[in-house]
Amino acid sequence: MTPPRFQPRRISGGINIKQTYLKLFAIAIVAMLAAIVPAGMFGSDSNDSSLTLGAAVSGTGTEADPYQFAAIAGDQYSYTMTANVNATYSVTSGSIADIGLTLDGNVLSGTVKEGKEKICITATSNDGGPVRQATQWISYSIYNLLKLTAAPSTASWAGTAYEYTFSITDVDPDATGETTVSLNSEATTAGFAITKVSETSYKLTRSAEKNTVGTVKVTITAASTTSGIAQSKSATATISTYDTVGITSTPSGHQGSGLTVWLIEDKDQSWTYTVTAKPSDATLSASGLNANMTFTDGVLTVSRAAPFADTNVTITATSTAGGSTETATQVLKIKNWTQIAFNSAPSLSDIKVTVDGRTISASVVADNYSSITWVLSDGTVYEGTKSINHTFADDGAYDIRVTVKDEIGREKTSSTSVVLGEGEDPAPAPGGDDPKKEDSDYCWYALIGTAVGVILVLVGLLGIGINSRGIAVAAIGVIIAALGLLFFFNVVSFDEIKDWFSGLLNGKEEAHEA
C-alpha cells in the first residue's frame, strides 16, 4: 500500500489553505485479495516465501527511488499501512519526529512541520510463519507557509529618500530564489523599487529626487511555486509624500528690512504679523517674547506704546505629516524706537526792517526750529532764511509776517508793516527809534552847528581889528559852519530844507519824512 500523496494547492490572499489528500481506496482491495490468495503461496515451509506491502501508486518505494511527498507546514497528514499478511510496522531509517509525525500501529500521522526527511518503514510478518520483512522508502518535503510581513510607512517628506524594510518567510530553507517579490506598475512608475537584502528581508525604496509631493498606491506581492505548491501573499498601502516644513511668510508694515523689524513708539498703536507655514497641518509657536509681545493662533502682536531694545523672537513651525517630526524656524529681530521730540520750543525775535525806496531788508533772530517761512502781503513767500531783501512793485502799505516751526508742529510768528511812498510810516518796532524824530534831530543839530559856525565867523571878523585872535576865531567858525552844512545836506534834500525853513518862518514845525 502506498502512502497518500499530497496534492499541490494554492495559498493566497488571506492565506486560505485547502488541503486535498489522496483517498486510500487500495486498502479494501488488498484485504479482499489476501482473503482469496491460495494458502500455499506463502506456505510456512517455503524458504523463499516473502511479505509484500501494497502496490505503489507512483515510484517504486525503494531507497533509490522513494515515494516523493510535498506538503506545507501545518497540514494534517495520515497514512494507514497494510500488508498481504498480518504484520507489524516500524520506522527503521530517518526521523519522523523531525517532520511532526508519529507511528501508532499501522498509522503514520501528525501535523507536519517544515523539514525534509527520507524514512524507511519496515513491515515484519506476524502470522506464525517464518519471519519475513518488506520495506517502503518515503521522501517527505515539508515547506514553510509563505508569509509577507509588510506594513509600509504611509507618509514621507518630499526631497527625502524613502525606505521601508519588510520580511517574508523562507519557503524552502534548502534553496534560494524560490520566492519572487514584485511591485505594481503604479508604484514602479512613481519611482518605488524592491531591493533584496536576504532570502527573508527586502526593502521598499524611493530616491530623494523621485520622492515628490503626492500619493501613490503601492502593492507588494510575494509568490512561490515550490514543488508545484503555489503560494502568494500581498500587502497594499497608499503612501503620501508631503512638502517639507517651512515658514512661507515674511513680516511687513515696519520701517526695517526683511526679518529686522523696526517700529516707532506710538502709545495708541500696535504691529501685527500673521505667520503662514507648510504643510497645512503645521503648528506654530514663538519664543523670546518680551512683555510688549503676544503670540496667539499664529499671529504675533507687538505693542508700540513703550520703546524697547533689540529682541530676538524665534517662530517655529512643526509637522509630523511626513511620518517623522520636522521643524522650520524664522528668527525676527524686533526693536521699538523712541519717538523724536524737541526738548525746547522754537523762539523768534521781532522783525527788524530797513527801507530804501521800495526795497526793504528784514531779518529776525530764531532758534530751535525746523522751518522758517516769510509771507509778504504782495503774495511773495521766502523759505529757509532768517533775512530777506525784497523790492515791492508799488508804493503803499505792506505787511510782513515770518513763522518758525519745529518737527512736532510747534510754531511762533512775528509780523510788522511798512508804508512805501506817500502815507503814514508804520509804527516803530519795539525798542527802535522813530524815523521822524531821528530826521528832525539831525536837522536841528546841523542847523545849530551851522549857526554857531556863522556866529564865530562874524565874531572873528569883528575881532581882527582888535587883536590877531579874531582870525583864529573866524577860521574855527568857518570850519564848524561847513561841517554843519555838510551834515545837514547829507540828511535831507534841498526841497526838504526849503520846506523846513518855510515852516520855521510860519511858526510851524512839520514832520520830516525819511
Legacy VTK file of the C-alpha trace (Angstrom):
# vtk DataFile Version 3.0
C-alpha trace
ASCII
DATASET POLYDATA
POINTS 514 float
0.000 0.000 0.000
1.432 3.401 -0.956
1.169 6.329 1.433
-1.304 9.052 0.482
0.104 11.601 -1.892
-0.151 15.333 -1.089
-1.765 17.237 -3.904
-0.464 20.704 -4.936
-2.588 23.542 -3.604
-2.694 27.362 -3.928
-2.266 29.534 -0.855
-3.017 33.208 -1.449
-4.693 36.341 -0.236
-5.633 35.854 3.372
-3.793 32.503 3.398
-6.813 30.193 2.958
-5.262 26.705 2.700
-7.302 23.982 1.144
-5.890 20.516 1.632
-6.638 17.619 -0.617
-5.447 14.115 0.214
-5.418 11.019 -1.930
-8.031 8.613 -0.602
-6.660 5.224 0.230
-9.025 3.091 -1.756
-6.416 0.367 -2.158
-6.803 -0.737 1.463
-10.045 -2.535 0.853
-8.801 -4.097 -2.393
-5.677 -5.507 -0.733
-7.776 -7.037 2.046
-10.005 -8.807 -0.474
-7.022 -10.176 -2.390
-5.462 -11.509 0.811
-8.632 -13.465 1.560
-8.662 -15.315 -1.756
-4.908 -15.992 -2.223
-4.152 -19.751 -2.036
-2.650 -20.774 1.282
0.304 -22.489 -0.304
1.506 -19.289 -1.879
3.000 -18.115 1.456
3.481 -21.627 2.933
5.393 -21.652 6.165
7.598 -24.407 4.841
8.793 -22.371 1.876
12.194 -20.727 2.368
11.576 -18.210 -0.438
8.253 -17.063 0.823
8.036 -13.229 1.196
5.939 -10.390 2.649
4.809 -7.538 0.407
3.221 -4.144 1.011
0.522 -2.830 -1.212
1.342 -1.909 -4.784
2.902 1.544 -5.331
0.818 4.294 -6.951
3.999 6.074 -8.188
7.628 5.358 -7.734
8.951 2.113 -6.531
9.308 2.885 -2.857
12.891 1.737 -2.855
15.741 3.545 -1.213
16.984 4.615 -4.606
13.546 5.649 -5.809
11.472 6.600 -2.781
7.968 7.936 -2.909
8.051 11.779 -3.069
5.616 13.749 -0.935
5.425 17.581 -0.631
3.306 19.489 1.871
3.021 22.807 3.653
3.925 23.009 7.304
0.755 22.848 9.336
-1.044 20.384 7.085
-2.685 17.323 8.669
-1.235 14.017 7.390
-2.343 10.373 7.883
-1.136 7.139 6.244
-2.629 3.737 7.209
-0.316 0.875 6.183
-1.448 -2.632 5.215
0.287 -5.821 4.047
-0.829 -9.086 2.482
-0.301 -10.898 5.799
-0.540 -9.891 9.401
2.441 -7.656 10.119
3.880 -5.110 12.479
5.326 -1.787 11.309
8.329 0.233 12.378
10.463 3.139 11.140
13.900 1.751 10.567
15.542 4.802 8.953
15.055 8.563 9.314
13.224 10.578 11.962
9.518 11.068 11.569
9.509 13.257 14.698
11.586 15.873 12.868
8.716 16.489 10.488
5.983 16.258 13.113
4.801 12.644 12.534
4.233 9.675 14.844
3.655 5.955 14.174
0.801 4.299 16.038
0.416 0.659 14.977
-0.022 0.811 11.256
-0.967 4.533 11.142
1.620 7.228 10.400
0.085 10.638 11.113
0.514 14.142 12.563
0.658 17.854 11.797
3.630 18.180 9.534
6.289 20.764 10.176
8.979 22.212 7.969
11.797 19.888 7.089
12.991 17.246 4.676
13.219 13.644 5.760
13.750 10.310 3.993
12.356 7.458 6.055
12.123 3.706 5.749
9.065 1.827 7.022
9.612 -1.887 7.644
6.750 -4.389 7.811
7.533 -7.584 9.753
5.311 -10.644 9.318
3.329 -11.722 12.349
1.334 -14.686 11.048
3.083 -17.538 12.902
5.288 -18.461 9.990
8.900 -17.651 9.315
9.833 -14.000 9.734
9.567 -12.046 6.546
10.116 -8.362 6.027
9.276 -5.778 3.413
10.425 -2.123 3.261
8.986 1.061 1.863
11.010 4.265 1.446
9.276 7.667 1.518
10.871 11.136 0.999
8.960 13.955 2.691
9.499 17.631 1.732
7.608 19.928 4.095
7.803 23.609 3.105
7.145 26.735 5.110
3.929 28.615 4.655
4.629 31.822 2.708
4.104 34.886 4.884
4.596 38.543 3.991
5.092 40.859 6.942
4.730 44.325 5.478
3.016 47.467 6.714
4.802 50.247 4.796
5.024 53.698 6.306
2.247 55.675 4.651
3.922 59.109 4.868
7.196 60.671 3.801
8.819 64.060 3.211
9.447 65.369 -0.279
13.123 65.547 -1.165
13.996 62.872 1.400
14.736 59.271 0.422
12.020 56.776 1.399
12.970 53.352 2.781
10.931 50.607 4.430
12.188 47.116 5.356
9.803 44.166 5.287
10.169 40.378 5.539
8.864 37.127 4.066
9.215 33.540 5.217
11.803 31.299 3.586
9.551 28.720 1.931
12.423 26.339 1.268
15.416 26.899 3.545
17.450 24.494 1.402
17.009 26.590 -1.747
17.406 30.199 -2.854
15.236 32.394 -5.006
12.161 30.173 -4.702
10.064 33.255 -3.863
9.691 36.333 -6.065
8.747 39.787 -4.747
7.281 42.416 -7.059
5.526 45.823 -7.141
2.507 47.090 -9.009
3.064 49.286 -12.070
1.803 52.481 -10.392
4.474 52.151 -7.738
7.315 51.424 -10.155
6.272 54.306 -12.409
6.410 56.637 -9.403
9.978 55.540 -8.663
9.462 52.874 -5.993
11.676 49.777 -6.152
12.270 46.491 -4.296
15.764 45.643 -3.079
16.591 42.152 -1.794
18.634 42.097 1.389
18.432 38.344 2.112
16.120 35.387 1.489
13.742 36.774 4.080
14.449 40.529 4.098
13.617 43.137 1.451
13.497 46.934 1.204
10.937 49.174 -0.431
12.821 52.295 -1.570
12.346 55.586 -3.405
15.156 58.062 -4.090
15.074 61.628 -2.768
14.884 63.010 -6.309
11.813 60.929 -7.156
10.134 61.357 -3.779
7.866 64.217 -4.807
4.658 65.593 -3.320
1.593 63.404 -3.940
0.077 59.982 -3.169
0.944 56.577 -4.667
-0.799 53.214 -4.220
1.874 50.596 -3.525
1.191 46.833 -3.639
3.906 44.338 -2.660
3.367 40.761 -3.869
5.370 37.684 -2.814
4.823 34.430 -4.797
6.242 30.873 -4.740
5.534 27.612 -6.668
7.955 25.311 -4.889
7.307 21.615 -5.729
4.194 22.673 -7.586
2.581 24.196 -4.491
1.502 27.719 -5.422
1.540 30.331 -2.677
1.126 34.113 -2.855
0.768 36.962 -0.416
0.302 40.710 -0.945
0.199 43.919 1.082
-1.143 47.276 -0.127
-0.655 50.786 1.221
-1.233 54.321 -0.066
1.910 56.345 0.569
1.569 60.136 0.776
4.548 62.432 0.289
4.328 65.877 1.896
6.082 69.140 1.178
8.955 69.900 3.546
8.170 72.034 6.590
8.772 75.736 6.069
7.567 79.214 7.058
6.215 80.873 3.927
5.546 84.410 5.215
7.770 87.423 5.929
6.924 90.410 8.139
5.795 93.686 6.553
4.430 97.073 7.579
7.513 98.208 9.514
10.479 100.547 8.979
13.116 97.804 8.958
14.142 95.351 6.256
13.423 91.621 5.877
13.482 89.921 9.267
14.807 93.047 11.016
11.653 94.733 12.282
11.885 98.411 13.240
8.916 100.080 14.905
8.438 103.637 16.237
6.958 104.467 19.614
3.226 105.225 19.454
1.133 104.762 22.576
-2.078 104.073 20.631
-0.739 101.651 18.012
0.454 98.028 17.731
2.087 95.974 14.970
0.920 92.500 13.901
2.457 89.712 11.840
0.363 86.745 10.649
2.619 83.718 10.135
1.910 81.102 7.434
3.653 77.738 7.041
3.660 74.492 5.058
2.357 71.811 5.083
-1.118 72.911 6.039
-1.155 70.904 9.294
1.966 72.622 10.672
1.615 74.031 14.177
3.194 77.384 15.071
4.857 78.586 18.262
7.038 81.531 19.307
9.778 82.026 21.890
11.793 85.004 23.105
8.761 87.286 23.531
9.098 90.313 25.815
6.368 91.983 27.881
5.197 94.003 24.881
4.513 90.926 22.711
1.912 88.162 22.403
1.615 85.201 20.019
-1.830 83.641 19.544
-3.133 81.387 16.745
-0.167 82.167 14.530
-0.393 85.967 14.978
2.440 87.952 16.587
1.226 91.231 18.142
3.675 93.904 19.339
2.577 96.943 21.363
4.311 100.172 20.320
3.327 102.046 23.492
6.805 101.918 25.036
10.210 101.743 23.338
12.335 98.606 23.828
15.739 97.357 22.715
16.522 94.669 20.131
14.585 91.483 20.914
15.109 88.191 19.060
11.847 86.297 18.545
12.016 82.729 17.167
8.944 81.398 15.367
8.829 77.596 14.924
6.679 75.530 12.552
6.299 71.813 13.436
4.700 68.966 11.460
4.577 65.155 11.591
2.674 64.761 8.317
5.650 63.113 6.602
5.912 60.308 9.139
8.504 61.992 11.349
8.695 65.250 13.268
10.167 68.055 11.194
10.596 71.729 12.128
11.440 75.048 10.495
12.298 78.316 12.243
12.267 82.031 11.489
14.136 84.496 13.723
12.905 88.099 13.898
14.974 90.953 15.356
12.441 93.474 16.678
13.113 96.957 18.097
10.689 99.736 19.052
12.481 103.072 18.612
11.823 106.166 20.756
9.750 108.852 19.027
11.851 112.006 18.388
10.826 115.230 20.169
12.340 118.667 20.811
13.270 119.485 24.358
12.732 123.231 23.694
10.148 125.220 21.732
11.074 127.423 18.765
11.965 131.062 19.526
11.628 134.135 17.298
12.550 137.824 17.732
10.685 140.851 16.375
11.287 141.694 12.744
13.924 144.345 12.087
13.184 146.285 8.880
15.077 148.934 6.921
13.581 150.700 3.897
15.287 152.104 0.830
12.679 153.398 -1.580
10.565 150.415 -2.455
13.185 147.936 -1.255
13.044 146.558 2.243
15.549 144.488 4.212
14.069 142.392 7.018
15.680 139.995 9.494
14.937 138.064 12.680
16.772 136.050 15.306
15.358 132.476 15.566
16.312 129.208 17.323
15.034 125.617 17.755
13.112 125.460 14.507
12.992 123.099 11.546
11.385 125.515 9.051
11.104 129.290 8.629
8.715 131.000 6.209
8.305 134.690 5.236
4.974 135.777 3.790
4.604 139.289 2.303
1.220 140.825 1.613
2.029 141.157 -2.089
1.923 137.329 -2.244
5.675 136.703 -2.112
6.930 133.782 0.045
10.505 133.176 1.209
11.608 129.986 2.993
14.649 128.716 4.838
16.280 132.085 5.647
16.329 134.430 8.619
16.793 137.578 6.479
15.262 138.780 3.230
15.635 141.619 0.717
12.558 142.417 -1.312
11.523 145.159 -3.742
7.818 145.963 -3.974
6.305 146.897 -7.301
4.255 149.830 -5.989
4.118 152.311 -3.163
1.757 151.588 -0.353
1.380 149.797 2.944
2.601 146.190 3.183
2.513 143.501 5.855
5.499 141.295 6.612
4.982 138.029 8.523
7.566 135.365 9.471
6.778 131.958 11.060
9.124 129.307 12.505
8.040 125.695 13.221
9.691 122.630 14.820
9.405 118.899 13.942
6.391 118.282 16.142
4.401 121.220 14.812
5.022 123.872 17.440
5.334 127.329 15.861
5.886 131.008 16.577
5.076 134.058 14.419
6.279 137.665 14.260
4.866 140.405 11.992
5.224 144.092 11.094
4.089 146.605 8.439
5.822 149.154 6.192
4.490 152.124 4.179
6.285 152.990 0.970
5.881 156.385 -0.731
3.053 158.758 0.405
1.263 157.923 3.606
1.979 157.309 7.232
5.070 155.410 8.240
4.486 152.240 10.173
4.761 152.166 13.902
8.343 151.712 15.045
9.470 148.259 16.031
9.629 147.738 19.783
12.840 149.188 21.119
13.589 151.012 17.829
13.813 154.775 17.077
11.148 156.929 15.453
12.374 157.868 11.935
10.581 161.211 12.123
12.234 162.039 15.387
15.651 160.942 14.126
15.499 163.085 10.986
14.184 166.120 12.920
17.035 165.844 15.401
19.564 165.580 12.617
18.217 168.784 11.020
18.349 170.695 14.305
21.882 169.547 15.028
23.023 170.550 11.579
21.419 173.995 11.711
22.657 174.712 15.219
26.151 173.732 14.196
25.936 175.902 11.124
24.615 178.868 13.157
27.374 178.529 15.718
29.896 178.462 12.934
28.459 181.573 11.307
28.460 183.442 14.650
32.086 182.503 15.240
32.978 183.730 11.773
31.310 187.069 12.450
32.924 187.416 15.863
36.285 186.590 14.373
35.942 189.115 11.611
34.975 191.832 14.089
37.881 190.901 16.344
40.521 191.158 13.645
40.758 194.854 14.244
41.221 194.378 17.945
43.848 191.550 18.002
45.147 188.643 15.964
42.922 186.152 17.757
39.948 187.235 15.679
41.381 185.441 12.654
41.583 182.180 14.578
38.034 182.539 15.863
36.767 183.262 12.369
38.606 180.226 10.994
37.078 177.968 13.612
33.644 179.336 12.811
34.122 178.615 9.104
35.056 175.025 9.846
32.090 174.491 12.201
29.654 176.073 9.759
30.995 173.972 6.888
30.671 170.745 8.857
27.116 171.633 9.891
26.100 172.323 6.312
27.654 169.079 5.038
25.905 167.085 7.778
22.617 168.822 7.037
22.707 168.274 3.282
23.647 164.646 3.708
20.407 164.007 5.625
17.763 165.925 3.657
17.234 167.251 0.125
17.109 170.862 -0.919
13.329 170.719 -1.201
13.068 169.429 2.342
15.391 172.210 3.602
13.216 174.737 1.877
10.051 173.282 3.366
11.610 173.144 6.800
12.757 176.787 6.686
9.286 177.780 5.484
7.786 176.036 8.473
10.105 177.876 10.823
9.190 181.219 9.316
5.491 180.423 9.642
5.972 179.276 13.220
5.155 175.686 12.429
7.356 172.615 12.530
6.444 169.973 10.010
7.495 166.408 10.442
10.294 165.263 8.185
9.713 162.011 6.320
12.605 159.770 5.591
LINES 1 515
514 0 1 2 3 4 5 6 7 8 9 10 11 12 13 14 15 16 17 18 19 20 21 22 23 24 25 26 27 28 29 30 31 32 33 34 35 36 37 38 39 40 41 42 43 44 45 46 47 48 49 50 51 52 53 54 55 56 57 58 59 60 61 62 63 64 65 66 67 68 69 70 71 72 73 74 75 76 77 78 79 80 81 82 83 84 85 86 87 88 89 90 91 92 93 94 95 96 97 98 99 100 101 102 103 104 105 106 107 108 109 110 111 112 113 114 115 116 117 118 119 120 121 122 123 124 125 126 127 128 129 130 131 132 133 134 135 136 137 138 139 140 141 142 143 144 145 146 147 148 149 150 151 152 153 154 155 156 157 158 159 160 161 162 163 164 165 166 167 168 169 170 171 172 173 174 175 176 177 178 179 180 181 182 183 184 185 186 187 188 189 190 191 192 193 194 195 196 197 198 199 200 201 202 203 204 205 206 207 208 209 210 211 212 213 214 215 216 217 218 219 220 221 222 223 224 225 226 227 228 229 230 231 232 233 234 235 236 237 238 239 240 241 242 243 244 245 246 247 248 249 250 251 252 253 254 255 256 257 258 259 260 261 262 263 264 265 266 267 268 269 270 271 272 273 274 275 276 277 278 279 280 281 282 283 284 285 286 287 288 289 290 291 292 293 294 295 296 297 298 299 300 301 302 303 304 305 306 307 308 309 310 311 312 313 314 315 316 317 318 319 320 321 322 323 324 325 326 327 328 329 330 331 332 333 334 335 336 337 338 339 340 341 342 343 344 345 346 347 348 349 350 351 352 353 354 355 356 357 358 359 360 361 362 363 364 365 366 367 368 369 370 371 372 373 374 375 376 377 378 379 380 381 382 383 384 385 386 387 388 389 390 391 392 393 394 395 396 397 398 399 400 401 402 403 404 405 406 407 408 409 410 411 412 413 414 415 416 417 418 419 420 421 422 423 424 425 426 427 428 429 430 431 432 433 434 435 436 437 438 439 440 441 442 443 444 445 446 447 448 449 450 451 452 453 454 455 456 457 458 459 460 461 462 463 464 465 466 467 468 469 470 471 472 473 474 475 476 477 478 479 480 481 482 483 484 485 486 487 488 489 490 491 492 493 494 495 496 497 498 499 500 501 502 503 504 505 506 507 508 509 510 511 512 513
